[in-house]
Amino acid sequence: MKNTVTCSQCGAICEYDDHSVWEGNREHEDFLCPKCGNVIGSAFTDLIPIVTVIKKGEKETKNEIIG
Ligand SMILES: [Zn+2]
């Protein structure tokens, strides 16, 4: 199931899929904003959620993430 979430730090609108393949093998997985690395939510899934930016935030991040 596709869900969208807005990053509270940079304002990017991100989409993630919390689809789970195996029932009963799920855990809460935190996922990060691909733009700024802020934790934007968690999904109850057996996979690491794949997060894609569907709209760039209006707030520009001035600090590059190194590493
Ligand atoms: Zn962000």
N, CA, C, O and the ligand as a Tripos MOL2 file, in Angstrom:
@<TRIPOS>MOLECULE
protein
  269   267    68     0     0
PROTEIN
NO_CHARGES

@<TRIPOS>ATOM
      1 N           0.8390   -1.1880    0.0000 N.3       1 MET1
      2 CA          0.0000    0.0000    0.0000 C.3       1 MET1
      3 C           0.8770    1.2410    0.0000 C.2       1 MET1
      4 O           1.7980    1.3690    0.8060 O.2       1 MET1
      5 N           0.5820    2.1410   -0.9030 N.am      2 LYS2
      6 CA          1.3680    3.3700   -1.0060 C.3       2 LYS2
      7 C           0.8490    4.4160   -0.0210 C.2       2 LYS2
      8 O          -0.3540    4.6220    0.1360 O.2       2 LYS2
      9 N           1.7880    5.0490    0.6190 N.am      3 ASN3
     10 CA          1.4560    6.1200    1.5400 C.3       3 ASN3
     11 C           2.3520    7.3090    1.2410 C.2       3 ASN3
     12 O           3.4750    7.1510    0.7610 O.2       3 ASN3
     13 N           1.8550    8.4820    1.5260 N.am      4 THR4
     14 CA          2.6870    9.6600    1.3750 C.3       4 THR4
     15 C           2.8730   10.3200    2.7370 C.2       4 THR4
     16 O           1.9940   10.2810    3.5990 O.2       4 THR4
     17 N           4.0390   10.9230    2.9000 N.am      5 VAL5
     18 CA          4.3570   11.6080    4.1410 C.3       5 VAL5
     19 C           5.1820   12.8470    3.7890 C.2       5 VAL5
     20 O           6.0050   12.8280    2.8730 O.2       5 VAL5
     21 N           4.9440   13.9000    4.5240 N.am      6 THR6
     22 CA          5.6940   15.1240    4.3030 C.3       6 THR6
     23 C           6.7790   15.2460    5.3560 C.2       6 THR6
     24 O           6.5090   15.1380    6.5520 O.2       6 THR6
     25 N           7.9950   15.4680    4.9150 N.am      7 CYS7
     26 CA          9.1180   15.6290    5.8290 C.3       7 CYS7
     27 C           8.9550   16.9380    6.6070 C.2       7 CYS7
     28 O           8.7740   18.0080    6.0270 O.2       7 CYS7
     29 N           9.0250   16.8220    7.9220 N.am      8 SER8
     30 CA          8.8510   18.0110    8.7550 C.3       8 SER8
     31 C          10.0660   18.9220    8.7080 C.2       8 SER8
     32 O           9.9800   20.0920    9.0830 O.2       8 SER8
     33 N          11.1860   18.4030    8.2550 N.am      9 GLN9
     34 CA         12.4190   19.1890    8.2550 C.3       9 GLN9
     35 C          12.6190   19.9730    6.9580 C.2       9 GLN9
     36 O          12.8990   21.1710    6.9990 O.2       9 GLN9
     37 N          12.4790   19.3140    5.8130 N.am     10 CYS10
     38 CA         12.7460   19.9990    4.5420 C.3      10 CYS10
     39 C          11.4850   20.2040    3.7170 C.2      10 CYS10
     40 O          11.5210   20.9080    2.7080 O.2      10 CYS10
     41 N          10.3830   19.6110    4.1210 N.am     11 GLY11
     42 CA          9.1220   19.8200    3.4340 C.3      11 GLY11
     43 C           8.9060   18.9560    2.2050 C.2      11 GLY11
     44 O           7.9010   19.1130    1.5110 O.2      11 GLY11
     45 N           9.8290   18.0480    1.9240 N.am     12 ALA12
     46 CA          9.6710   17.1720    0.7730 C.3      12 ALA12
     47 C           8.4970   16.2170    0.9920 C.2      12 ALA12
     48 O           8.2980   15.7020    2.0920 O.2      12 ALA12
     49 N           7.7380   15.9950   -0.0550 N.am     13 ILE13
     50 CA          6.6680   15.0110    0.0100 C.3      13 ILE13
     51 C           7.2170   13.6890   -0.5140 C.2      13 ILE13
     52 O           7.6680   13.5860   -1.6550 O.2      13 ILE13
     53 N           7.1670   12.7000    0.3400 N.am     14 CYS14
     54 CA          7.7510   11.4100    0.0170 C.3      14 CYS14
     55 C           6.6700   10.3470   -0.0150 C.2      14 CYS14
     56 O           5.6530   10.4430    0.6710 O.2      14 CYS14
     57 N           6.9140    9.3420   -0.8230 N.am     15 GLU15
     58 CA          5.9950    8.2300   -0.9420 C.3      15 GLU15
     59 C           6.7210    6.9550   -0.5280 C.2      15 GLU15
     60 O           7.8760    6.7410   -0.8970 O.2      15 GLU15
     61 N           6.0470    6.1240    0.2280 N.am     16 TYR16
     62 CA          6.6460    4.8460    0.5920 C.3      16 TYR16
     63 C           5.6100    3.7400    0.4610 C.2      16 TYR16
     64 O           4.4010    3.9730    0.4720 O.2      16 TYR16
     65 N           6.1260    2.5560    0.3410 N.am     17 ASP17
     66 CA          5.2760    1.3950    0.1570 C.3      17 ASP17
     67 C           5.5040    0.4570    1.3340 C.2      17 ASP17
     68 O           6.6020   -0.0690    1.5150 O.2      17 ASP17
     69 N           4.4800    0.2550    2.1190 N.am     18 ASP18
     70 CA          4.6390   -0.6300    3.2710 C.3      18 ASP18
     71 C           4.1060   -2.0410    2.9870 C.2      18 ASP18
     72 O           3.7430   -2.7810    3.9010 O.2      18 ASP18
     73 N           4.0720   -2.3780    1.7410 N.am     19 HIS19
     74 CA          3.6640   -3.7170    1.3410 C.3      19 HIS19
     75 C           4.5390   -4.7760    2.0200 C.2      19 HIS19
     76 O           5.7590   -4.6330    2.1010 O.2      19 HIS19
     77 N           3.9170   -5.8020    2.4880 N.am     20 SER20
     78 CA          4.6250   -6.8650    3.1650 C.3      20 SER20
     79 C           4.3960   -8.1770    2.4250 C.2      20 SER20
     80 O           3.2760   -8.5030    2.0330 O.2      20 SER20
     81 N           5.4850   -8.9180    2.2450 N.am     21 VAL21
     82 CA          5.3880  -10.1560    1.4730 C.3      21 VAL21
     83 C           4.9420  -11.3130    2.3620 C.2      21 VAL21
     84 O           4.0620  -12.0950    1.9990 O.2      21 VAL21
     85 N           5.5650  -11.4020    3.5270 N.am     22 TRP22
     86 CA          5.2590  -12.5140    4.4110 C.3      22 TRP22
     87 C           4.4990  -12.0320    5.6300 C.2      22 TRP22
     88 O           5.0030  -11.2030    6.3870 O.2      22 TRP22
     89 N           3.3470  -12.5170    5.8210 N.am     23 GLU23
     90 CA          2.6030  -12.2220    7.0390 C.3      23 GLU23
     91 C           3.3410  -12.8190    8.2360 C.2      23 GLU23
     92 O           3.9460  -13.8880    8.1470 O.2      23 GLU23
     93 N           3.2740  -12.1150    9.3350 N.am     24 GLY24
     94 CA          3.8300  -12.6510   10.5690 C.3      24 GLY24
     95 C           5.3120  -12.4310   10.7490 C.2      24 GLY24
     96 O           5.8770  -12.8480   11.7610 O.2      24 GLY24
     97 N           5.9480  -11.7990    9.8080 N.am     25 ASN25
     98 CA          7.3870  -11.5590    9.9230 C.3      25 ASN25
     99 C           7.6630  -10.0620    9.8660 C.2      25 ASN25
    100 O           8.6810   -9.6230    9.3310 O.2      25 ASN25
    101 N           6.7520   -9.2990   10.4190 N.am     26 ARG26
    102 CA          6.8640   -7.8580   10.2810 C.3      26 ARG26
    103 C           7.5180   -7.2260   11.4950 C.2      26 ARG26
    104 O           7.4330   -7.7330   12.6130 O.2      26 ARG26
    105 N           8.1670   -6.1130   11.2410 N.am     27 GLU27
    106 CA          8.7240   -5.2940   12.3020 C.3      27 GLU27
    107 C           8.5020   -3.8430   11.9350 C.2      27 GLU27
    108 O           8.2890   -3.4900   10.7760 O.2      27 GLU27
    109 N           8.5610   -3.0220   12.9570 N.am     28 HIS28
    110 CA          8.5420   -1.5950   12.6720 C.3      28 HIS28
    111 C           9.9100   -1.1530   12.1630 C.2      28 HIS28
    112 O          10.9270   -1.3480   12.8280 O.2      28 HIS28
    113 N           9.9170   -0.5730   11.0060 N.am     29 GLU29
    114 CA         11.1490   -0.0740   10.4010 C.3      29 GLU29
    115 C          11.0290    1.4400   10.2470 C.2      29 GLU29
    116 O          10.1080    1.9470    9.6070 O.2      29 GLU29
    117 N          11.9720    2.1370   10.8440 N.am     30 ASP30
    118 CA         12.0120    3.5780   10.6200 C.3      30 ASP30
    119 C          12.5160    3.8540    9.2190 C.2      30 ASP30
    120 O          13.3540    3.1150    8.7020 O.2      30 ASP30
    121 N          12.0240    4.8890    8.6120 N.am     31 PHE31
    122 CA         12.5670    5.2840    7.3240 C.3      31 PHE31
    123 C          12.8310    6.7730    7.3000 C.2      31 PHE31
    124 O          12.2190    7.5550    8.0270 O.2      31 PHE31
    125 N          13.7680    7.1380    6.4360 N.am     32 LEU32
    126 CA         14.3350    8.4760    6.4350 C.3      32 LEU32
    127 C          13.9600    9.2360    5.1830 C.2      32 LEU32
    128 O          13.7120    8.6490    4.1300 O.2      32 LEU32
    129 N          13.9210   10.5450    5.3140 N.am     33 CYS33
    130 CA         13.7640   11.4070    4.1500 C.3      33 CYS33
    131 C          14.9860   11.2610    3.2520 C.2      33 CYS33
    132 O          16.1100   11.4540    3.7150 O.2      33 CYS33
    133 N          14.7910   10.9230    1.9770 N.am     34 PRO34
    134 CA         15.9400   10.7730    1.0710 C.3      34 PRO34
    135 C          16.6920   12.0820    0.8490 C.2      34 PRO34
    136 O          17.8650   12.0740    0.4760 O.2      34 PRO34
    137 N          16.0230   13.1900    1.0760 N.am     35 LYS35
    138 CA         16.6410   14.4910    0.8370 C.3      35 LYS35
    139 C          17.5340   14.9150    1.9840 C.2      35 LYS35
    140 O          18.6560   15.3650    1.7540 O.2      35 LYS35
    141 N          17.0640   14.7850    3.2100 N.am     36 CYS36
    142 CA         17.7840   15.3740    4.3290 C.3      36 CYS36
    143 C          18.1120   14.3900    5.4450 C.2      36 CYS36
    144 O          18.8370   14.7420    6.3760 O.2      36 CYS36
    145 N          17.6020   13.1790    5.3760 N.am     37 GLY37
    146 CA         17.9480   12.1760    6.3630 C.3      37 GLY37
    147 C          17.1410   12.2410    7.6440 C.2      37 GLY37
    148 O          17.4060   11.4910    8.5830 O.2      37 GLY37
    149 N          16.1650   13.1260    7.6940 N.am     38 ASN38
    150 CA         15.2820   13.2020    8.8440 C.3      38 ASN38
    151 C          14.3930   11.9470    8.9170 C.2      38 ASN38
    152 O          13.9230   11.4580    7.8900 O.2      38 ASN38
    153 N          14.1700   11.4370   10.1180 N.am     39 VAL39
    154 CA         13.2510   10.3120   10.2600 C.3      39 VAL39
    155 C          11.8280   10.8290   10.0590 C.2      39 VAL39
    156 O          11.3460   11.6700   10.8170 O.2      39 VAL39
    157 N          11.1750   10.3160    9.0390 N.am     40 ILE40
    158 CA          9.8500   10.8360    8.7040 C.3      40 ILE40
    159 C           8.7340    9.8820    9.0860 C.2      40 ILE40
    160 O           7.5590   10.2400    9.0020 O.2      40 ILE40
    161 N           9.0800    8.6840    9.5010 N.am     41 GLY41
    162 CA          8.0210    7.8010    9.9240 C.3      41 GLY41
    163 C           8.5170    6.3850   10.0820 C.2      41 GLY41
    164 O           9.7070    6.1000    9.9460 O.2      41 GLY41
    165 N           7.5780    5.5040   10.3730 N.am     42 SER42
    166 CA          7.9260    4.0980   10.4480 C.3      42 SER42
    167 C           6.7980    3.2850    9.8390 C.2      42 SER42
    168 O           5.6350    3.6900    9.8540 O.2      42 SER42
    169 N           7.1620    2.1450    9.3110 N.am     43 ALA43
    170 CA          6.1870    1.2880    8.6690 C.3      43 ALA43
    171 C           6.2540   -0.0960    9.2900 C.2      43 ALA43
    172 O           7.3170   -0.5590    9.7030 O.2      43 ALA43
    173 N           5.1240   -0.7340    9.3480 N.am     44 PHE44
    174 CA          5.0580   -2.0750    9.8890 C.3      44 PHE44
    175 C           5.1350   -3.0540    8.7340 C.2      44 PHE44
    176 O           4.1350   -3.3660    8.0870 O.2      44 PHE44
    177 N           6.3420   -3.5280    8.4920 N.am     45 THR45
    178 CA          6.5960   -4.3060    7.2890 C.3      45 THR45
    179 C           7.7460   -5.2640    7.5110 C.2      45 THR45
    180 O           8.5100   -5.1110    8.4630 O.2      45 THR45
    181 N           7.8720   -6.2370    6.6540 N.am     46 ASP46
    182 CA          9.0060   -7.1510    6.7220 C.3      46 ASP46
    183 C          10.1600   -6.7110    5.8140 C.2      46 ASP46
    184 O          11.1730   -7.4010    5.7020 O.2      46 ASP46
    185 N           9.9930   -5.5750    5.1830 N.am     47 LEU47
    186 CA         11.0150   -5.0620    4.2850 C.3      47 LEU47
    187 C          11.4230   -3.6610    4.7190 C.2      47 LEU47
    188 O          10.6740   -2.9770    5.4170 O.2      47 LEU47
    189 N          12.5910   -3.2460    4.3110 N.am     48 ILE48
    190 CA         12.9520   -1.8510    4.5060 C.3      48 ILE48
    191 C          12.0940   -1.0280    3.5390 C.2      48 ILE48
    192 O          12.1270   -1.2690    2.3320 O.2      48 ILE48
    193 N          11.3410   -0.0750    4.0460 N.am     49 PRO49
    194 CA         10.4730    0.6920    3.1410 C.3      49 PRO49
    195 C          11.2860    1.4560    2.0970 C.2      49 PRO49
    196 O          12.3140    2.0590    2.4050 O.2      49 PRO49
    197 N          10.8080    1.4150    0.8750 N.am     50 ILE50
    198 CA         11.4430    2.1690   -0.1960 C.3      50 ILE50
    199 C          10.7690    3.5340   -0.2590 C.2      50 ILE50
    200 O           9.5710    3.6420   -0.5210 O.2      50 ILE50
    201 N          11.5620    4.5700   -0.0150 N.am     51 VAL51
    202 CA         11.0220    5.9230    0.0360 C.3      51 VAL51
    203 C          11.4780    6.6770   -1.1970 C.2      51 VAL51
    204 O          12.6690    6.7100   -1.5080 O.2      51 VAL51
    205 N          10.5380    7.2780   -1.8920 N.am     52 THR52
    206 CA         10.8720    8.1010   -3.0420 C.3      52 THR52
    207 C          10.2980    9.5020   -2.8460 C.2      52 THR52
    208 O           9.1940    9.6690   -2.3270 O.2      52 THR52
    209 N          11.0600   10.4950   -3.2680 N.am     53 VAL53
    210 CA         10.5920   11.8710   -3.2030 C.3      53 VAL53
    211 C           9.6940   12.1320   -4.4020 C.2      53 VAL53
    212 O          10.1180   11.9950   -5.5500 O.2      53 VAL53
    213 N           8.4650   12.5050   -4.1300 N.am     54 ILE54
    214 CA          7.5620   12.8170   -5.2410 C.3      54 ILE54
    215 C           7.4300   14.3220   -5.4550 C.2      54 ILE54
    216 O           7.0000   14.7700   -6.5180 O.2      54 ILE54
    217 N           7.7990   15.0890   -4.4490 N.am     55 LYS55
    218 CA          7.8210   16.5420   -4.6130 C.3      55 LYS55
    219 C           8.8920   17.0960   -3.7020 C.2      55 LYS55
    220 O           8.9310   16.8100   -2.5060 O.2      55 LYS55
    221 N           9.7600   17.8970   -4.2950 N.am     56 LYS56
    222 CA         10.8430   18.4760   -3.5270 C.3      56 LYS56
    223 C          10.2970   19.5090   -2.5500 C.2      56 LYS56
    224 O           9.3680   20.2540   -2.8610 O.2      56 LYS56
    225 N          10.8890   19.5360   -1.3740 N.am     57 GLY57
    226 CA         10.4580   20.4770   -0.3680 C.3      57 GLY57
    227 C          10.7470   21.9140   -0.7640 C.2      57 GLY57
    228 O          11.6570   22.1970   -1.5430 O.2      57 GLY57
    229 N           9.9650   22.7950   -0.2160 N.am     58 GLU58
    230 CA         10.1780   24.2140   -0.5020 C.3      58 GLU58
    231 C          11.2900   24.7960    0.3440 C.2      58 GLU58
    232 O          11.9130   25.7950   -0.0180 O.2      58 GLU58
    233 N          11.5270   24.1600    1.4670 N.am     59 LYS59
    234 CA         12.6280   24.5890    2.3110 C.3      59 LYS59
    235 C          13.9030   23.9300    1.8110 C.2      59 LYS59
    236 O          14.0070   22.7030    1.7900 O.2      59 LYS59
    237 N          14.8510   24.7240    1.4170 N.am     60 GLU60
    238 CA         16.1300   24.1750    0.9670 C.3      60 GLU60
    239 C          16.9930   23.8440    2.1810 C.2      60 GLU60
    240 O          17.0790   24.6240    3.1300 O.2      60 GLU60
    241 N          17.6190   22.6940    2.1350 N.am     61 THR61
    242 CA         18.5540   22.3680    3.1970 C.3      61 THR61
    243 C          19.9290   22.8880    2.7960 C.2      61 THR61
    244 O          20.4480   22.5780    1.7240 O.2      61 THR61
    245 N          20.4880   23.6700    3.6730 N.am     62 LYS62
    246 CA         21.7720   24.2840    3.3790 C.3      62 LYS62
    247 C          22.9350   23.3740    3.7590 C.2      62 LYS62
    248 O          24.0250   23.4790    3.1960 O.2      62 LYS62
    249 N          22.7010   22.5010    4.6950 N.am     63 ASN63
    250 CA         23.7630   21.6190    5.1330 C.3      63 ASN63
    251 C          23.6990   20.3140    4.3340 C.2      63 ASN63
    252 O          22.7060   19.5880    4.3820 O.2      63 ASN63
    253 N          24.7610   20.0380    3.6120 N.am     64 GLU64
    254 CA         24.8560   18.7790    2.8990 C.3      64 GLU64
    255 C          25.1050   17.6660    3.9050 C.2      64 GLU64
    256 O          25.8190   17.8510    4.8910 O.2      64 GLU64
    257 N          24.5250   16.5410    3.6510 N.am     65 ILE65
    258 CA         24.7920   15.3910    4.5150 C.3      65 ILE65
    259 C          26.0220   14.6620    3.9850 C.2      65 ILE65
    260 O          26.0570   14.2110    2.8400 O.2      65 ILE65
    261 N          27.0070   14.5620    4.8290 N.am     66 ILE66
    262 CA         28.2760   13.9460    4.4490 C.3      66 ILE66
    263 C          28.3260   12.5310    5.0240 C.2      66 ILE66
    264 O          28.0170   12.3100    6.1950 O.2      66 ILE66
    265 N          28.7110   11.6000    4.1960 N.am     67 GLY67
    266 CA         28.7990   10.2030    4.6290 C.3      67 GLY67
    267 C          27.5010    9.5830    4.3190 C.2      67 GLY67
    268 O          27.3040    8.3980    4.5850 O.2      67 GLY67
    269 ZN         13.5690   15.9840    4.4820 Zn       68 ZN68
@<TRIPOS>BOND
     1     1     2 1
     2     2     3 1
     3     3     4 2
     4     3     5 am
     5     5     6 1
     6     6     7 1
     7     7     8 2
     8     7     9 am
     9     9    10 1
    10    10    11 1
    11    11    12 2
    12    11    13 am
    13    13    14 1
    14    14    15 1
    15    15    16 2
    16    15    17 am
    17    17    18 1
    18    18    19 1
    19    19    20 2
    20    19    21 am
    21    21    22 1
    22    22    23 1
    23    23    24 2
    24    23    25 am
    25    25    26 1
    26    26    27 1
    27    27    28 2
    28    27    29 am
    29    29    30 1
    30    30    31 1
    31    31    32 2
    32    31    33 am
    33    33    34 1
    34    34    35 1
    35    35    36 2
    36    35    37 am
    37    37    38 1
    38    38    39 1
    39    39    40 2
    40    39    41 am
    41    41    42 1
    42    42    43 1
    43    43    44 2
    44    43    45 am
    45    45    46 1
    46    46    47 1
    47    47    48 2
    48    47    49 am
    49    49    50 1
    50    50    51 1
    51    51    52 2
    52    51    53 am
    53    53    54 1
    54    54    55 1
    55    55    56 2
    56    55    57 am
    57    57    58 1
    58    58    59 1
    59    59    60 2
    60    59    61 am
    61    61    62 1
    62    62    63 1
    63    63    64 2
    64    63    65 am
    65    65    66 1
    66    66    67 1
    67    67    68 2
    68    67    69 am
    69    69    70 1
    70    70    71 1
    71    71    72 2
    72    71    73 am
    73    73    74 1
    74    74    75 1
    75    75    76 2
    76    75    77 am
    77    77    78 1
    78    78    79 1
    79    79    80 2
    80    79    81 am
    81    81    82 1
    82    82    83 1
    83    83    84 2
    84    83    85 am
    85    85    86 1
    86    86    87 1
    87    87    88 2
    88    87    89 am
    89    89    90 1
    90    90    91 1
    91    91    92 2
    92    91    93 am
    93    93    94 1
    94    94    95 1
    95    95    96 2
    96    95    97 am
    97    97    98 1
    98    98    99 1
    99    99   100 2
   100    99   101 am
   101   101   102 1
   102   102   103 1
   103   103   104 2
   104   103   105 am
   105   105   106 1
   106   106   107 1
   107   107   108 2
   108   107   109 am
   109   109   110 1
   110   110   111 1
   111   111   112 2
   112   111   113 am
   113   113   114 1
   114   114   115 1
   115   115   116 2
   116   115   117 am
   117   117   118 1
   118   118   119 1
   119   119   120 2
   120   119   121 am
   121   121   122 1
   122   122   123 1
   123   123   124 2
   124   123   125 am
   125   125   126 1
   126   126   127 1
   127   127   128 2
   128   127   129 am
   129   129   130 1
   130   130   131 1
   131   131   132 2
   132   131   133 am
   133   133   134 1
   134   134   135 1
   135   135   136 2
   136   135   137 am
   137   137   138 1
   138   138   139 1
   139   139   140 2
   140   139   141 am
   141   141   142 1
   142   142   143 1
   143   143   144 2
   144   143   145 am
   145   145   146 1
   146   146   147 1
   147   147   148 2
   148   147   149 am
   149   149   150 1
   150   150   151 1
   151   151   152 2
   152   151   153 am
   153   153   154 1
   154   154   155 1
   155   155   156 2
   156   155   157 am
   157   157   158 1
   158   158   159 1
   159   159   160 2
   160   159   161 am
   161   161   162 1
   162   162   163 1
   163   163   164 2
   164   163   165 am
   165   165   166 1
   166   166   167 1
   167   167   168 2
   168   167   169 am
   169   169   170 1
   170   170   171 1
   171   171   172 2
   172   171   173 am
   173   173   174 1
   174   174   175 1
   175   175   176 2
   176   175   177 am
   177   177   178 1
   178   178   179 1
   179   179   180 2
   180   179   181 am
   181   181   182 1
   182   182   183 1
   183   183   184 2
   184   183   185 am
   185   185   186 1
   186   186   187 1
   187   187   188 2
   188   187   189 am
   189   189   190 1
   190   190   191 1
   191   191   192 2
   192   191   193 am
   193   193   194 1
   194   194   195 1
   195   195   196 2
   196   195   197 am
   197   197   198 1
   198   198   199 1
   199   199   200 2
   200   199   201 am
   201   201   202 1
   202   202   203 1
   203   203   204 2
   204   203   205 am
   205   205   206 1
   206   206   207 1
   207   207   208 2
   208   207   209 am
   209   209   210 1
   210   210   211 1
   211   211   212 2
   212   211   213 am
   213   213   214 1
   214   214   215 1
   215   215   216 2
   216   215   217 am
   217   217   218 1
   218   218   219 1
   219   219   220 2
   220   219   221 am
   221   221   222 1
   222   222   223 1
   223   223   224 2
   224   223   225 am
   225   225   226 1
   226   226   227 1
   227   227   228 2
   228   227   229 am
   229   229   230 1
   230   230   231 1
   231   231   232 2
   232   231   233 am
   233   233   234 1
   234   234   235 1
   235   235   236 2
   236   235   237 am
   237   237   238 1
   238   238   239 1
   239   239   240 2
   240   239   241 am
   241   241   242 1
   242   242   243 1
   243   243   244 2
   244   243   245 am
   245   245   246 1
   246   246   247 1
   247   247   248 2
   248   247   249 am
   249   249   250 1
   250   250   251 1
   251   251   252 2
   252   251   253 am
   253   253   254 1
   254   254   255 1
   255   255   256 2
   256   255   257 am
   257   257   258 1
   258   258   259 1
   259   259   260 2
   260   259   261 am
   261   261   262 1
   262   262   263 1
   263   263   264 2
   264   263   265 am
   265   265   266 1
   266   266   267 1
   267   267   268 2
@<TRIPOS>SUBSTRUCTURE
     1 MET1         2 RESIDUE 1 A MET
     2 LYS2         6 RESIDUE 1 A LYS
     3 ASN3        10 RESIDUE 1 A ASN
     4 THR4        14 RESIDUE 1 A THR
     5 VAL5        18 RESIDUE 1 A VAL
     6 THR6        22 RESIDUE 1 A THR
     7 CYS7        26 RESIDUE 1 A CYS
     8 SER8        30 RESIDUE 1 A SER
     9 GLN9        34 RESIDUE 1 A GLN
    10 CYS10       38 RESIDUE 1 A CYS
    11 GLY11       42 RESIDUE 1 A GLY
    12 ALA12       46 RESIDUE 1 A ALA
    13 ILE13       50 RESIDUE 1 A ILE
    14 CYS14       54 RESIDUE 1 A CYS
    15 GLU15       58 RESIDUE 1 A GLU
    16 TYR16       62 RESIDUE 1 A TYR
    17 ASP17       66 RESIDUE 1 A ASP
    18 ASP18       70 RESIDUE 1 A ASP
    19 HIS19       74 RESIDUE 1 A HIS
    20 SER20       78 RESIDUE 1 A SER
    21 VAL21       82 RESIDUE 1 A VAL
    22 TRP22       86 RESIDUE 1 A TRP
    23 GLU23       90 RESIDUE 1 A GLU
    24 GLY24       94 RESIDUE 1 A GLY
    25 ASN25       98 RESIDUE 1 A ASN
    26 ARG26      102 RESIDUE 1 A ARG
    27 GLU27      106 RESIDUE 1 A GLU
    28 HIS28      110 RESIDUE 1 A HIS
    29 GLU29      114 RESIDUE 1 A GLU
    30 ASP30      118 RESIDUE 1 A ASP
    31 PHE31      122 RESIDUE 1 A PHE
    32 LEU32      126 RESIDUE 1 A LEU
    33 CYS33      130 RESIDUE 1 A CYS
    34 PRO34      134 RESIDUE 1 A PRO
    35 LYS35      138 RESIDUE 1 A LYS
    36 CYS36      142 RESIDUE 1 A CYS
    37 GLY37      146 RESIDUE 1 A GLY
    38 ASN38      150 RESIDUE 1 A ASN
    39 VAL39      154 RESIDUE 1 A VAL
    40 ILE40      158 RESIDUE 1 A ILE
    41 GLY41      162 RESIDUE 1 A GLY
    42 SER42      166 RESIDUE 1 A SER
    43 ALA43      170 RESIDUE 1 A ALA
    44 PHE44      174 RESIDUE 1 A PHE
    45 THR45      178 RESIDUE 1 A THR
    46 ASP46      182 RESIDUE 1 A ASP
    47 LEU47      186 RESIDUE 1 A LEU
    48 ILE48      190 RESIDUE 1 A ILE
    49 PRO49      194 RESIDUE 1 A PRO
    50 ILE50      198 RESIDUE 1 A ILE
    51 VAL51      202 RESIDUE 1 A VAL
    52 THR52      206 RESIDUE 1 A THR
    53 VAL53      210 RESIDUE 1 A VAL
    54 ILE54      214 RESIDUE 1 A ILE
    55 LYS55      218 RESIDUE 1 A LYS
    56 LYS56      222 RESIDUE 1 A LYS
    57 GLY57      226 RESIDUE 1 A GLY
    58 GLU58      230 RESIDUE 1 A GLU
    59 LYS59      234 RESIDUE 1 A LYS
    60 GLU60      238 RESIDUE 1 A GLU
    61 THR61      242 RESIDUE 1 A THR
    62 LYS62      246 RESIDUE 1 A LYS
    63 ASN63      250 RESIDUE 1 A ASN
    64 GLU64      254 RESIDUE 1 A GLU
    65 ILE65      258 RESIDUE 1 A ILE
    66 ILE66      262 RESIDUE 1 A ILE
    67 GLY67      266 RESIDUE 1 A GLY
    68 ZN68       269 GROUP 0 **** ****
